[in-house]
Amino acid sequence: MQSGEASWYSATFQGHLTANGERYDSGALTAAHRTLPLGSYVRVRSLATGKTVVVRINDRGPYVNGRIIDLSYAAAQALGLPDARSMRVQIERVDKAQAGSDEDGTLTTER
């Protein structure tokens, strides 16, 4: 488990290539992490709101001191997107079975 600051991608990144070759989609539940394997899943919990979301790691970053994860806009919204550019979170790697998904394979948000 890791705690620290999370930030999220700005709208200007829409469609840019991520580290695993996918195009960034602001509506997908994805994130960037410096060291976790691409394709792994992480449960992210906002320490302010208590809300959680599971994201798939598809990019590298963040490259700002003190930040531990960069979230897609959809993931940040699921956590209760604050007005500030970052929020305190706790992250924990989970396996695919714990991630939960719809029939089409897209991740679902938790409460």
C-alpha positions as CSV (number, residue, x, y, z in Angstrom):
1,M,0.0,0.0,0.0
2,Q,1.2,3.5,-0.8
3,S,-0.1,6.9,0.2
4,G,0.6,10.3,-1.4
5,E,-0.7,12.8,-3.9
6,A,-2.6,11.9,-7.0
7,S,-3.1,14.2,-10.0
8,W,-4.9,13.7,-13.3
9,Y,-4.4,14.2,-16.9
10,S,-5.5,17.5,-18.4
11,A,-7.9,17.6,-21.4
12,T,-4.9,18.3,-23.7
13,F,-3.7,14.7,-23.4
14,Q,-6.8,13.2,-25.0
15,G,-5.7,10.9,-27.8
16,H,-2.0,11.0,-27.0
17,L,-0.2,7.7,-26.9
18,T,0.4,6.1,-23.5
19,A,3.4,4.0,-22.5
20,N,1.7,0.8,-23.5
21,G,0.7,2.1,-26.9
22,E,-2.9,2.9,-26.2
23,R,-4.4,6.3,-26.9
24,Y,-5.3,8.2,-23.7
25,D,-9.1,8.2,-23.2
26,S,-10.3,10.6,-20.5
27,G,-13.4,8.5,-20.1
28,A,-11.5,5.3,-19.3
29,L,-10.5,4.2,-15.8
30,T,-6.7,4.2,-16.3
31,A,-3.7,5.7,-14.7
32,A,0.1,6.2,-14.8
33,H,2.5,4.9,-12.2
34,R,6.3,5.0,-12.2
35,T,7.0,1.4,-11.4
36,L,3.9,-0.8,-11.3
37,P,3.7,-3.2,-14.4
38,L,1.7,-1.9,-17.3
39,G,-1.6,-3.7,-17.3
40,S,-1.8,-4.1,-13.6
41,Y,-4.8,-2.9,-11.5
42,V,-4.8,-0.5,-8.6
43,R,-7.5,0.4,-6.1
44,V,-7.3,4.1,-5.4
45,R,-9.0,5.6,-2.4
46,S,-9.4,9.3,-1.8
47,L,-8.5,10.2,1.7
48,A,-10.8,13.2,1.6
49,T,-14.0,11.6,0.3
50,G,-13.4,7.9,1.1
51,K,-14.5,7.0,-2.4
52,T,-12.6,4.3,-4.3
53,V,-12.0,3.4,-7.9
54,V,-10.0,0.6,-9.6
55,V,-7.8,1.7,-12.5
56,R,-5.6,-0.1,-15.0
57,I,-2.0,1.1,-15.3
58,N,-1.4,2.0,-18.9
59,D,1.2,4.8,-18.7
60,R,4.3,6.0,-16.8
61,G,4.5,8.9,-14.5
62,P,3.8,11.2,-12.7
63,Y,7.0,13.1,-13.0
64,V,6.2,15.7,-10.3
65,N,7.8,15.3,-6.9
66,G,5.4,14.0,-4.2
67,R,2.9,12.6,-6.6
68,I,2.4,8.8,-6.8
69,I,-0.2,8.3,-9.5
70,D,-1.7,10.2,-12.4
71,L,-5.4,9.4,-13.0
72,S,-7.6,9.7,-16.0
73,Y,-10.2,12.3,-15.7
74,A,-13.0,9.7,-15.3
75,A,-11.1,8.1,-12.4
76,A,-10.5,11.4,-10.7
77,Q,-14.3,12.2,-11.1
78,A,-15.2,8.9,-9.5
79,L,-13.1,9.9,-6.5
80,G,-14.8,13.3,-6.1
81,L,-12.6,15.5,-8.3
82,P,-11.6,18.5,-6.1
83,D,-11.0,22.0,-7.5
84,A,-7.3,21.6,-6.7
85,R,-5.0,19.8,-9.2
86,S,-4.2,17.0,-6.8
87,M,-5.7,15.0,-3.9
88,R,-4.4,12.7,-1.2
89,V,-4.9,9.1,-2.0
90,Q,-4.0,5.6,-0.9
91,I,-3.3,3.0,-3.6
92,E,-3.2,-0.8,-3.4
93,R,-2.4,-3.2,-6.2
94,V,-5.2,-5.7,-6.8
95,D,-5.5,-8.7,-9.1
96,K,-7.8,-8.7,-12.2
97,A,-10.5,-10.7,-10.3
98,Q,-10.6,-8.1,-7.6
99,A,-10.8,-5.3,-10.1
100,G,-14.3,-6.0,-11.3
101,S,-15.5,-5.3,-14.8
102,D,-18.6,-5.1,-16.9
103,E,-19.2,-7.8,-19.6
104,D,-17.3,-5.7,-22.2
105,G,-14.2,-5.7,-19.9
106,T,-14.4,-2.0,-18.8
107,L,-13.7,-1.4,-15.2
108,T,-16.5,-0.3,-12.9
109,T,-16.3,2.3,-10.1
110,E,-16.8,1.3,-6.5
111,R,-18.6,3.1,-3.8
